[in-house]
Each structure stands twice: as C-alpha cells, then as structure tokens.
C-alpha cells in the first residue's frame, strides 16, 4: 500500500485535527465544513501546518473503516463504548503511525497524550490511548481479513469502504473491477482547475501561473482544464484566482457542460446550481449572451455562486433561490435548455469527500429518488419543444442514473435520449456509452465518477 508522505509533525495541526474530528462526530456535521471554518479562523497557519491539517482530517476519514477494524482488536473496550474524544484520538494517532512516513512514532505518542490531557480527559483515558498506540508503534498490528474467507469484509477493511457498498459493487462489477474502484477512491485526486475563457486561455494562464510560482499541465480530456502540480502559496491566495481567471473543477464536471449544444443568446436554467462551477462554464460557452437562471434552494450556496459569478466577470446569470423539486418561478416552455444537477448519494466523489463513506448508509439510497424524479418533471415543464435537458449526478448507482432516466422516458413520450455527444471534445468521445450515457470513473479515467444524459424534447 502506498504510504503518503507528510511534513514533520506540527502540534497545532494535530490539535486542530482532533477538534474538527471530535466536533463533527459530536454534532453530526461535516468534517469538511469544520476544516474550512478552522482554516478561516487560523488564517495565519503556515503552509506546512495547513497541509498537515488537511492530510490528517481527510486521511482519518479516508481510512476510518480500516483504522476501526484494527483498533477494535487492540482495545478491550468496544469502540462504540469509548469516550468520543478517546476514539478520535486513537483514530488520529493510528492514522499517523500506520499511514504517514517521516512522522516519528514517539512524537505521535507524545502529542496524543498531551492533547488528551489538554482536553481534560481523565488519567485512565490518557493511559488507555497511550497503551493502544504504543502497541501499534511497536508493530503489534492485527492481520487484515482473509479475502478467501470473507471477500466482502476483506475488501471493506483493506480498502476502507463500508461493507454494504462493497457488497453492492461485488454483485455489479465482480471482484477485480470492484477492487480497482475501491483502490482508486483512496488515491489523492489531482488539483484540477478550469480556465475562464472569457478572460484568458490555457496557454496564457499557464504562463501567468508560472509567474506566480505554480507549475501546471494540460488536462487529458477538457480543453479548458489545467492540473496544478506544485505551488508555493495557497492557490486561492493568487492574484489570478482573485481576478477570476480560473476556478477549481474536476475534468468530469467540466466535460458534462459540453454535452449541450451551443446556445449563444438563448435561455438556459441550471437547477441545483450549487456554487456556480457549471453555471460560469455555461455562461462562458454562451459568450455571456442571453439569460442563465441559476436555481438553488440553499442560501449559502447561492451566495457563493454570486461571488464566483462576479469573480468570473459574468453578467448574464440571474440567481434564484427556489426548490427545484417544487414549482419553479418560470413559465412553461420558457427555456431552450435546462441543466439538472440533482442531489444524489455522491458515491462518485468519495476520493474528494471521504467522509461520505461513514455518513451515508444503504438505507439512504432510496431517499434521493423521489426528489430526482420531481426535479425531472419540473424541468420538463419549463423546457420548450426542441429544447434539451441535461441530467447530471455524481453517483455510481443505476437507480439514480440509468433507471431514473428510463423511468422518466417511459412517462414522457415527447422526450428521447439524445446520443449525439454535442460539443464534447474528441478525447472525451469514448466516455459516451450506448445508448447515450456519459460516464466517468476514478479507476478508468482518473476523474470523478459522474453520470449524465441529454434528453431532447420533440
């Protein structure tokens, strides 16, 4: 197994990581939101500290299933009965001992004890944390499950994914493809940006980034993609970012916008617009001419969208706070095209958001379907004849993808699946699979796993 390297231990980063993990577990909130908030509060953190903090928080969530399996065999107390702060301390310490190079075990043990004391844990709890971590540091690591005895358990623990998901994928893909997908989900994804073609071009931006201390290479599929490889300062602190010359966006998310025909001067709505990545890209493709209604129900996301739109220099976007599954404030047959970015189980972006592994349960999967269905119905209502509906998810599950679209088409004979790849760049044409599904995956393409389908209204 590849062991990522890390900077020398930073006490501040460890303390913040423990607080973020503990607070998220206690409140049932997102560690990513906690991480972002901590970075805002501690804007003076040096780059090595910030990098280590990110590695610790995301790394613990990425490997939590495996860490818990090993810790459960070393603890004489069942993990669910441990004090929550003790459990998070053990996960954080075990991750550093087992997964990080160049972090001395003695430093991990010392800091774990100091943090436990500083958080007011009783002496017995501090001693317990120390005893368990000392066993790991001494090489007393329990064996991983035997794939021959229990394939589901073995793949679940080895690749740190929930057993229910491993079971589903084994039934669908078989052992080899499942293992490849699990392995890909644990790789650190590339840091990909999309060039704002209203303001610059990829070649000019690469030169600008180089002057700012950033090395970048061209993306594999999207002509507007650059992959950042090294940087001297946080990318969001760069003047090129503040000037709106680029934004973060995986190539898969960039490519789906090319599935629609060109619509300069047309009327388009993005329903479930989020923070505006696809919104600004659509505006660029339309030459910032026409009307683009950006619909989202979440006030915070819509505010971020407006910030991104202003930074990009886009004028045609009209933000609207509304529920895409309810009656949209749009007239029937008003739009030339609709982009439907539906809420989903998000199993296609586990490599970027590893906490989904522990937050999502199999029972959650059916809960997304009614809302997706309602959003499809409402988008169909506001689309004019001859228009196109682009349906997008970031999940791997057929119920939310192909089955959902087939079900919609069975109820709407005036719609058909459009197999034409639209403006999709030549390197990405193979991502269209019969009868017209667009699919990407971390294992096959080193992209987030997205699904998309274009529906044409007759």
N, C-alpha and C positions, 0 to 999 in steps of 0.2 A: 504494500500500500504506500502511495506517495505521502510523505510527511512534509507539509508546508513549512517553510522557514518563517521565523519571526524575529523581530528586533529584540534586543536584550530586555528583560522584564522591566516594566515600569509600574511602580506601586500605584500611581494614580489611575492608570488604565485598568489594573486589576480591581481596584476598589469600585470604580465606576461600573465595570462589567458586572460585578456581583450585585450592585444596587439595581442595575437595569434588569437583570435576570430575575431577581427576587421580587421586584415591584411588578413586573409583568405577570409572574406566576400568582402573586397575591391578588392582583386586581383583575386578572383575566384579560389583560390588554396586550397590545403588540409590542414585542421587543424592539421592532424597527422604529416605532413611534418613540419609545423610550430612548433609543440610541440617538435619534435625531434631536430630541429635546436636550439630551445631555451634551451633545456637541454644540448646540446653541448656547447652553448655559456656560460651557467651558470653551469659549472661542479661542482662549489663549493656549489650549493644548498644542504642544509641538507635533509635527508631522509623525514622528515615530510613535508617540503616545496615541494619536488618533488611529494610526494603522493597527496598532496592537489592540486597541479597544474594539475596533471593528472585527478583527480576527477572533478575539475571544468570544464576543457575543454571538456572532454568526456561526463560529466554529462549534460552540456548545450546542446550539440549536441544530446544526447540520448533523452532528454525531450523537445526539441525545439518546437515541434508541440503543446504540452500541454501548455508550457510557453507562446507561442504566442497567443493561444486562450484566456488565462486568461488576459494577458496584453492588448489585443485588447479591452477588455471590461472595462478596467480601464483607458485607455488612450483616451482623447478627440481628439487626432490626430491619423489618421490611421497609423498603424505600417509601411507600405511601405514609408510613407512620413516623418518619423522621421529621424533625422540625424543618419547616420550609427553607430556612436560611442554611441549615446544615446540608440539605440536599443540594442546593445551588452551589454551596462551597465545594462539595465533593465533585459535582459535575465540572466546575470550573478548574479545580485542581487536576482532576483526572484527564481532562482535555489537554492541559498543558504538558503533563507528564507523558501521555501516550501519543499525542499528535503533533507537538511542536518540537522542532530542533532548536538547538542553541539556547534553550531556556533551562538553566541548571535546576535540577530537581530540588536541591537544597533551598534555592530561592523560592520555588513554588511552595514548599512545605512551610518555610518561614512566613511568607506573606499570607498563606491560608490561615495560619494560626493568629497572626497579627490582626487580620481582618475580622476573624471570628470574635476575638477579644474586643476589638473596637466597636463591633455591632452589639455588644452586650450579651453574647452567648455565655451560658454557664461553663465553668471549667471542665465539666464532664463532656459537654458537647465539643469543646475545643480539642480535648484529648481524643475523642472519637474521630473527629475529622483528621487529626494528625496520624492516628493509628492506621486508618484505611489508606490514606495517601502514601504513608510510608511503605506499606505492603506493595503498592503499585510501583513506587520508585525503586524498590528492591527487586523488581522483576517478577513479583508474585501476581501475574496476570492470568486470570482464568482462561481456559481454552474457549474458542468460539464454537458455536454449534456445528455439528457434522451435517453437511448437505445431504448425504445419503440417508441419514436417519430422519431428518425433518427439513425438506427443501424450503418450505415457507419460513420457518424460524431461522434457518441458516442465512438465507438471503436477506431477511429482515434485519438481523443483527449485523452481519458482515457489512452490508451497505447502508445500515441505519435508516430504514424506511419502515413505516407501520406495516404490520403483518397483513392487515386487511387489504392494503394496496398491493402488496407483493402477490397475494393470492389472486386478486383480480387480474393482474398483469400476467401471471403464470398461465392462467386459463386462456388469455387472449394471445399472448406472444410466444409462449414456451420459455424454457429456462435460459437459453442463450441470449435471446433478444431482451428478455426481462433483465438479466444481469447487466447487459450493456446499457440499458436505460437507467438502471439504478446507479451504475458507476458514473455515468455522465452527469447525473444530478448532483453528484458530490464534488465535481470539478468547479473551481472558481471560474465564473464566466468572464469573458472579455469585457473590457470597458469600452462600449461602442457609443459613438455619437452620430447624430445626423446633421449634415451641413445645411444651413439655411440658404437655399439657392436664391432667395430674394435679395440677399445681401452679399454673397460671395460664391465661390465654387470650391470643390475639394482640393484642387492644387494650390490655390491661393491660401486656403485655410491651413493646409499642412505647413506652408511656409510661415504663416503667422504663428502657429502653434510652436514651431521650431524656435522662433524668436522668443517665445515665452517659456522655453525650457521643456517642451513636450515633444516626444517622438511619437509619430502616428503612421499607420499604414492603411492602405485602402481596404475596404471591406470586400468580402468574397462575392456577395450577391447584389447588394444595393449600391447604385452609383453614387448615392449621397452619403454613404457610410464611411466613417474613419474609425479605426480601432486604436485607442490610446495605449501605448506600450510602456512608456516611462514618463514621469513628470516630477518637477522639482517642487511645485506648490500644489495645493488642492485645486483641481481643475475648475471648481466653481468660483475660485478667487481670481481667475484670469480675466483680463480685460476683454478678451474675445468672447467669453461667456456672457459677461455683463452687457456687451454690445449686441447680443443676440445672434452671433454668427453660427452657433451650434447649440444643440441640447442632447442630453442622454437619451438614447433609444436603441434597443436591440434591433438587429437587422430584420428579424422576422416581423416585428411591429412596423418597420419601415416598408417592408415589401407588400403588406396587405393593402396599403393605400393605392398601389399600382394596379390592383385588380379592377378598379373602377375606370370607366372611360374618362377622357379629358372633358372637363366641364367649365371652361372659362366663361364667366358671365352667368353661370347657371345658379340654381338654388339647391343647396345641399344642407342636410342636418346630420350632425353626429350625435347620436343618442347614447348616453353613457360616456360622455366626452372625457371624464376624469380630469387629469391635469393638463391636457391640451397637446400631447405629443402628436397624435394623429390629426388633431384639429389644425395645428400650424402647418403640418405637411400638406394637408388637403388645400389649405389656403395658398401655399406655395405653388402647388400643381395648377391651381385655378388662376395664377397670376395675380392673386389678391383682387380679383374682379368678380362681382356677383354678390351672393348672400350665403353665409355659412352660419347656421344656427347651431350653437354648441349647448346641448342639453345635459344637465346633470342634476341629481337630487341633493347632492351633498354640498353644503355651503362652503366648507373649507377647500374641497377640490376645485370648485368653481372659482374661488378667489385665486388659487394657484394658477388655474388656467388663464385668468385675466392677466396675471403677472407675466406668464410665459408668452401670451399673445402680444402684450406691449413690448416685451424684450425683443420679440421676433420682428417687430415693426409691421404687424399685420393689421389691416383696417377693416376687413370685410366680416369679421366674426361678431356675431351677436350672441352673448352668453344668456342662457335662460335657465333658471332654476325650476325644474319640473320633474315629475316622476315619469320615466319613460314607459312604465307599465300601465299608467293611467291615461286619461285623456290629455294628449299634448296640446299646447296652445297654438296649433297650426291648423289651417283649413284643409279639408280633404283634397287629395290630389294636388297639393301645392308644391311638391318637391320633384326635382329632376333625379335626385339620388338621396339615399339615406344610408349612413354608416351606423350599424348597430353593434356596439361594443358591450355585450351583455355581461352581467355578473355571473360568475361560474365558480367551479371548485378550484380553479387556478393550479391544477396539478401539473401544468406545463411549465411553470416558472419556479419549481422547487429549488433549482440551483441558485436562483437570486433571492428567494424568500424561504429559507429552510424551515422557519418556524411553522409553516403550513403543515409540515409533517405531524406536528404534535397538536395543532389547533383543529385540524379537520378530522372528522370521523366518517365512517362509511354511511352512517345514518344521515349525514348532512347532504349527501349527493342528490337525493331526490328533491330536496328543498329548493334547488335552483331552477328546476324545470318549469314550474308554473309561471315564474317571473319572466323567464326567457320567452315562453310562449306568448305571454301578454304583450311583451315588447315587440315581438314579431308582428302581432296583429295590429298594434298601433302604428308601427312603421309602415305596414302595408296600406293602412287607411290614408296616410298623408302623402303617399307616393303617387305621382301621376302615371297614366298609361305610357308605356315606353321607357319608364324610369328603371333604375337599378337599386337593389337593396343589398348591401354588403353586410353579412353576418359574421361576427368575429368572436372567438373565445380563446382563452389561454389555458385550455384543459385538454387532456388526452382521452376523455371518456366519451364513447359513442352516444350515450343517452343525451348528452348536451350538444353533440355535434351532428353527425350524420342522421341519427334517428330523429332529432329535433327538426331538422330541415325536411326530411322525408315526410314527417307528420304534417308540417306546415303545407307542403306542396300538395298533399292529399286533400287538404281542406280548401286550397286556393288554386283552382284550375287556370286562373288568369296569370299565374306565375309559373316560371320554368327555371331550372338550373342552367346558368349560363357557363358553358365550358370554356369560352374564349378567355384567355388569360389577360385580356385588356392590355395595359401598358407595362406588364411585368417584364423586367429586364431579361435578356436572353439567358444569363447564367442561372436564373431562378425558374425558368420554364418547367424544369423537371420536378419542381415542387407541386405542380398540379397533377393530381392523380384521378383516373377515371372514377366517376363520370364528370368530375369537375371540382373535386375537393382540393383545397390548398392546405398542405400540412408541412410543418417543420418539426425538428426534434433536436435536442442536445446531442443525442447519440449519433445521429446520422449527419447532421449539418453544423454542429456546434452553435445552434441557435435555440432560443426559447421555443417550446412546443406550442405553436399556435395552430388553430384551425380557422379556415374562412371559406365562405361560399358566397357567390354572387347570384342573386335571383333577379331575373328580368320580368317586368310586368308587361303583359301583352296589351 
